[in-house]
Amino acid sequence: LQLIDADDTSTDTPSISSLLAEGQNIFVQVVKDPIGSKGARVTSYLSVSSRHLVYMAHSEHIGVSQRIDNAEERDRLREILADSLASEQAGDVLSGGFIIRTAAEGIVEDDMRADIRYLKRLWQALQKKMATRNAPDIIYEELHLCERTMRDLLHPAIEKVRVDDSQMLDKLRRFVQEFIPDLPLSLEYYDSDRPIFDLFGVEDEIARALGRKVELKSGGYLIFDQTEAMTTIDVNTGGFVGKRNLEETILKTNLEAATALARQLRIRNLGGIIIIDFIDMKDEEYQRRVLRALEKAMENDRAKVTLTGVTELGLVQMTRKRTRESLEHVLCEPCGVCSGRGTVRSPETVCSEIFREIIREARAYDNDSLLVLASQAVVDLLLDEYATVVSDLEGSINKSIQFQVEPIYSQEQYDVVLL
């Protein structure tokens, strides 16, 4: 496959039929998971990752993560990558290009060589599979979440990792021994009666990450609303009034919100367009302080973040690269009652719909009575506050109306049955 300039109108431009043929095997890699109604994004430019490197099989480019901004460090990493490739005699196997990842900052040549050995073994195994497997088949898939976490997040400052699953513990020990054997790390089995998530408050964090409202220590709060098109975050002071003037109260709340929402974006794995409605501030210096606080809070985000500043309406607009579903989409599903709207029709609204349905049924069919099946809340309303309306309706259609509670019905569900 090759890239074609969209503006190229020359007759030499190949047709799709000259590039692809029916029944042809093509190796592709999923680079973005399906999200909502959008399908997965695939590429024929294959790449695999280690802790410090990304190997790109169909490229000759050597790049360094933009998050490593020190020029001397960037040059040093390129140099030890070249030395490591030569030392490990990897050129014949790893003949493509590399991206040096952010985690590589400060590493020594031994770390780089360990990554080269890992990628060399991995790529040889993949080439063997590609030569022997028939399509459609999975040649390689990303590591398990636990292994991926070990690969990407462990660093020398972490002394201990506790695992509450003995089989996963054995798997991680083998992974560490093969991939990061020089890391001074203790892997321990957690066998206490108290669940490990409870011990470290993980359950509470998950609950907060799935909630719409996030409380701030100052008394303010954030409101998250996620849609297909974008995520909006509203900052509110709540019950926080401060000890001095209102402007300083707002500044303190906004500064705390900037740090909190940056953390929530990572935990919730929210991506795409993000609009933040901070509390309005008249002081331009205060506005700049809040933006700087937000930029600083987003510095350690592994996803690419672009902050575009403040719009004419006073909203902060940013984008965060989205490659996987958000935490909410992974752990939750649309509500079966409201179909994902977040609201249900009130009992009063449902009663009005029932009245209209009764009139339609009475005009369409010649029968003596009607039976309404509905939820407890709706039937209670019909027999109490709307009893006079029901009586008048019976006289109008000259039919009796009976009611029956259906415990399994949601508040919006009802049926009008002919008797």
C-alpha positions in Angstrom: 0.0 0.0 0.0 1.1 3.6 -0.5 -0.1 7.1 0.3 -1.4 9.2 -2.5 -1.6 13.0 -2.6 -5.3 13.9 -2.8 -4.4 16.8 -5.1 -2.5 14.6 -7.5 -4.6 14.4 -10.7 -1.9 12.9 -12.9 -2.7 9.9 -15.0 0.0 7.9 -13.2 -2.1 7.7 -10.0 -2.8 4.0 -9.5 -6.3 2.7 -9.1 -7.4 0.8 -6.0 -7.6 -2.3 -8.1 -3.9 -2.1 -8.9 -3.1 -1.9 -5.1 -5.5 -4.5 -3.8 -6.8 -7.7 -5.2 -9.8 -9.8 -4.1 -8.6 -12.6 -1.8 -5.2 -10.9 -1.1 -3.9 -11.3 2.4 -3.1 -7.9 4.1 -1.5 -7.5 7.5 -3.1 -4.6 9.4 -2.9 -3.3 12.9 -5.7 -1.8 14.9 -4.5 1.6 16.1 -7.9 2.9 17.5 -10.6 0.8 19.1 -14.2 1.1 17.9 -15.9 4.0 19.7 -19.6 4.4 19.7 -20.8 4.0 16.1 -17.3 4.5 14.7 -15.5 1.4 13.6 -11.9 0.5 14.4 -9.1 2.3 12.6 -6.5 0.1 11.1 -3.2 0.7 9.3 -0.8 -1.4 7.3 2.2 0.3 9.0 2.9 -2.3 11.7 4.5 -1.3 15.0 5.1 -3.0 18.4 6.0 -1.4 21.7 8.4 -2.0 24.6 8.9 0.0 27.7 11.1 2.6 26.2 10.7 2.1 22.4 8.1 1.8 19.6 9.4 -0.2 16.7 7.9 0.7 13.3 8.5 -2.1 10.7 7.8 0.0 7.6 9.6 3.2 8.5 13.2 4.4 8.7 12.4 7.3 11.0 14.1 7.7 14.4 12.1 10.0 16.6 11.9 11.1 20.2 8.8 11.8 22.2 8.0 15.5 22.2 7.5 15.3 26.0 11.3 15.0 26.2 12.1 18.6 25.5 15.8 18.7 26.5 17.9 18.8 23.4 20.9 17.2 24.9 18.8 14.4 26.3 17.2 13.8 22.9 20.6 13.6 21.2 21.9 11.3 24.0 18.9 8.9 23.6 19.4 8.8 19.8 23.0 8.0 20.3 22.5 5.1 22.8 19.8 3.7 20.6 22.2 3.5 17.7 24.9 2.0 19.9 22.4 -0.5 21.3 21.3 -1.6 17.9 24.9 -2.2 16.9 25.8 -4.0 20.1 22.8 -6.3 19.9 23.4 -6.9 16.1 19.7 -6.2 15.6 19.8 -4.5 12.3 18.9 -7.6 10.3 15.8 -8.2 12.3 14.8 -4.7 13.4 15.5 -2.9 10.1 12.7 -0.3 10.5 12.4 2.9 12.5 11.9 3.7 16.2 10.2 6.2 18.4 11.9 6.7 21.8 9.1 6.9 24.3 8.7 9.4 27.2 9.6 6.7 29.7 13.1 6.5 28.2 14.2 9.8 29.6 17.2 9.3 31.8 17.8 5.6 31.0 21.2 4.1 30.5 22.4 2.0 27.6 21.7 -1.3 29.4 18.0 -0.4 29.6 17.9 0.4 25.9 19.7 -2.9 25.0 17.2 -4.8 27.1 14.4 -3.3 25.1 16.1 -4.1 21.8 16.5 -7.7 22.8 12.8 -7.9 23.8 11.7 -6.3 20.5 14.0 -8.5 18.5 12.5 -11.7 20.0 9.0 -10.4 19.7 9.4 -9.3 16.0 11.0 -12.7 15.1 8.1 -14.5 16.6 5.6 -12.3 14.7 7.4 -12.8 11.4 7.2 -16.6 12.0 3.4 -16.3 12.6 2.9 -14.1 9.6 4.6 -16.7 7.4 2.6 -19.6 8.6 -0.9 -18.3 9.5 -3.9 -18.0 7.1 -6.3 -15.1 7.1 -8.3 -14.2 9.0 -6.3 -14.6 12.2 -4.8 -12.7 15.1 -1.1 -12.5 14.8 -0.4 -10.4 17.9 -2.5 -8.5 20.4 -1.7 -6.0 23.1 -0.5 -7.3 26.5 -3.0 -8.0 29.3 -3.9 -4.9 31.3 -1.8 -6.0 34.2 1.3 -6.6 32.1 0.8 -3.4 30.1 0.6 -1.5 33.4 3.9 -3.1 34.5 5.5 -2.2 31.2 4.4 1.4 31.0 4.1 2.6 34.6 6.8 0.9 36.7 9.9 2.9 37.5 12.7 2.6 40.1 10.8 4.6 42.7 8.1 1.9 43.0 9.3 -0.7 45.5 6.4 -3.1 45.8 3.5 -4.4 43.7 0.7 -6.5 45.4 -1.4 -8.9 43.4 -4.4 -10.7 44.8 -4.5 -13.4 42.1 -1.9 -16.2 42.3 -2.0 -17.1 38.6 -1.6 -13.5 37.6 1.2 -13.1 40.1 3.1 -16.0 38.4 2.4 -14.5 35.0 3.7 -11.0 36.1 6.8 -12.5 37.6 7.7 -14.2 34.3 7.0 -11.0 32.5 9.2 -8.9 34.8 12.0 -11.5 34.7 11.9 -11.4 30.9 11.2 -7.7 30.2 12.5 -5.6 33.1 14.8 -7.9 35.2 17.0 -5.1 36.4 14.1 -3.2 38.1 14.4 -3.4 41.9 10.9 -4.5 42.6 9.1 -6.8 45.0 6.1 -8.7 43.7 3.9 -9.9 46.6 0.8 -12.0 46.9 -2.0 -10.3 48.8 -4.1 -12.9 50.7 -5.8 -10.9 53.4 -9.5 -11.3 54.1 -10.1 -7.7 53.3 -10.4 -7.1 49.5 -7.4 -5.3 48.1 -9.6 -2.7 46.4 -11.2 -1.8 49.7 -7.8 -1.6 51.4 -6.6 1.1 49.0 -9.9 2.8 48.3 -10.1 1.7 44.7 -13.8 1.0 44.8 -14.5 4.5 46.0 -12.4 6.0 43.2 -14.2 3.9 40.6 -17.6 5.1 42.0 -16.4 8.7 41.8 -15.1 8.2 38.3 -18.5 6.9 37.2 -20.4 9.7 38.9 -21.6 12.8 37.2 -20.6 15.0 40.2 -17.1 15.3 41.7 -16.8 17.1 45.0 -13.9 19.4 45.7 -12.2 19.8 49.1 -13.1 23.5 49.1 -16.8 22.8 48.9 -17.1 23.4 45.2 -17.8 20.6 42.7 -17.4 19.5 39.0 -20.2 18.3 36.8 -19.2 16.0 33.9 -21.5 15.4 30.9 -20.3 13.1 28.2 -21.9 12.9 24.8 -20.9 11.4 21.4 -19.6 14.8 20.2 -17.8 16.2 23.3 -17.4 16.2 27.0 -18.4 19.3 29.0 -17.2 20.1 32.5 -19.0 22.7 34.6 -17.2 24.2 37.7 -19.3 25.4 40.6 -18.5 27.0 44.0 -21.2 25.0 45.8 -21.2 26.0 49.5 -17.7 27.5 49.4 -17.9 31.2 50.2 -14.3 31.9 51.3 -13.0 34.2 54.0 -12.3 37.2 51.9 -13.9 38.5 48.7 -15.8 36.6 46.1 -13.1 36.9 43.4 -10.6 35.1 45.6 -13.1 32.5 46.4 -13.7 31.9 42.7 -10.0 31.8 42.0 -9.3 29.2 44.7 -12.2 27.0 43.4 -11.0 27.3 39.8 -7.4 26.4 40.7 -8.5 23.4 42.7 -10.9 22.4 39.8 -8.1 22.6 37.3 -6.0 20.0 39.1 -9.1 17.8 39.9 -10.5 17.7 36.4 -7.1 16.9 34.9 -6.9 13.8 37.1 -10.5 12.9 36.3 -9.9 13.1 32.6 -7.1 10.5 33.0 -9.1 8.2 35.3 -12.2 8.4 33.2 -10.1 8.2 30.0 -12.2 10.9 28.4 -11.0 12.1 25.0 -12.0 14.1 21.9 -13.3 17.7 22.4 -13.5 18.8 26.0 -15.1 22.1 27.0 -14.6 23.5 30.5 -16.8 26.1 32.0 -14.8 27.6 34.8 -16.5 30.1 37.1 -16.3 33.5 35.5 -13.4 35.8 36.6 -13.0 39.4 35.7 -9.3 39.6 36.7 -7.2 38.6 33.6 -4.3 37.7 35.8 -6.5 35.2 37.7 -7.6 33.8 34.3 -4.0 33.3 33.3 -3.2 31.6 36.6 -6.0 29.1 36.1 -4.9 28.3 32.6 -1.3 27.8 33.8 -2.6 25.5 36.6 -4.5 23.5 34.0 -1.5 23.2 31.7 0.7 22.1 34.6 -1.9 19.5 35.7 -2.0 18.0 32.2 1.8 17.8 31.8 2.0 14.2 33.0 -0.9 13.0 30.9 0.3 10.2 28.6 -2.4 11.1 26.0 -1.7 14.0 23.7 -3.4 17.1 25.0 -3.9 20.3 23.1 -5.2 23.4 25.0 -6.6 26.0 22.7 -7.3 28.7 25.3 -10.4 30.6 26.2 -13.3 31.1 23.7 -15.3 34.3 23.3 -17.9 32.9 25.7 -15.3 32.4 28.4 -15.1 28.6 27.9 -11.8 26.7 27.9 -11.5 24.4 25.0 -9.1 21.5 24.7 -8.7 18.2 23.0 -7.3 14.9 24.4 -6.4 12.1 22.1 -8.8 9.2 22.3 -7.7 5.7 21.3 -9.9 3.6 23.7 -13.5 3.8 25.1 -14.0 5.9 28.2 -14.3 4.2 31.6 -18.0 4.8 31.6 -18.5 3.1 28.2 -16.4 0.1 29.3 -18.0 -0.4 32.7 -21.6 0.8 32.0 -24.4 0.4 29.5 -27.3 2.6 28.6 -30.1 2.6 31.1 -32.9 0.2 30.2 -35.5 2.5 31.7 -34.5 5.8 30.1 -32.6 4.4 27.1 -29.5 6.4 28.0 -31.3 9.8 28.2 -30.6 10.2 31.9 -34.3 11.2 32.6 -37.7 9.5 32.5 -41.1 10.9 31.8 -42.9 12.1 35.0 -46.0 10.2 36.3 -48.1 13.2 35.3 -46.8 13.0 31.7 -47.5 9.3 31.5 -51.0 9.8 32.8 -51.7 12.3 30.1 -50.4 9.8 27.5 -52.7 7.1 29.0 -55.7 9.4 28.7 -55.0 10.1 25.0 -54.5 6.4 24.4 -57.8 5.6 26.1 -59.6 8.0 23.8 -58.0 6.5 20.7 -58.9 2.9 21.8 -62.5 3.9 22.7 -63.0 5.5 19.3 -61.5 2.6 17.4 -63.2 -0.4 19.1 -66.7 -1.1 20.4 -66.2 -2.7 23.8 -67.6 -2.2 27.3 -64.5 -1.5 29.4 -60.8 -0.9 29.3 -57.9 -2.1 31.6 -54.9 0.1 32.2 -51.6 -1.7 33.2 -49.0 0.7 34.6 -46.4 1.2 37.3 -47.3 1.7 41.0 -46.5 5.4 40.9 -48.7 6.0 37.8 -51.7 4.0 39.1 -51.5 5.8 42.4 -51.7 9.1 40.6 -54.6 8.0 38.4 -56.6 6.8 41.4 -55.8 9.8 43.6 -55.1 13.2 42.1 -56.6 12.3 38.7 -59.6 10.4 40.0 -62.0 13.2 38.9 -60.4 13.3 35.4 -60.8 9.5 35.1 -64.5 9.7 36.1 -65.2 12.5 33.6 -63.4 10.4 30.9 -65.5 7.3 31.7 -68.6 9.4 31.1 -67.3 10.9 27.9 -66.5 7.6 26.3 -69.3 5.7 28.0 -67.0 2.9 29.1 -65.6 1.8 32.5 -61.9 2.1 33.1 -60.0 -0.3 35.4 -56.4 -0.1 36.7 -53.9 -2.7 37.6 -50.3 -2.3 38.9 -47.6 -4.2 37.1 -44.6 -4.4 39.4 -42.1 -5.1 36.5 -43.2 -2.0 34.5 -40.9 1.0 34.5 -42.4 4.4 35.2 -42.8 5.1 31.5 -44.4 1.7 30.6 -48.1 1.2 30.3 -50.7 -0.8 28.3 -54.3 -0.1 27.6 -56.2 -3.5 27.2 -59.7 -4.0 25.8 -62.1 -6.0 28.0 
